[in-house]
């Protein structure tokens, strides 16, 4: 599925994007940045969930991580 997004950048951010892209595909560059953000968010969400474990679940998770 393809999704179209319209983003208005302020002058400073627009200039930074133009410099970062350096003549390549702006859409691909922005898509990669979004993917990176979503990956980091998923990792942060997983870490928060792991931190919320208590009791036997926390013990199992601690034991599992000890092997790594």
Buried (B, 14 or more C-beta within 10 A) or exposed (E): EEEEEEEEEEEEEEEEBEEEBEEEEEEEBBEEEEEEEEEEEEEEEEEEEEEEEEEEEEEEBEEEEEEE
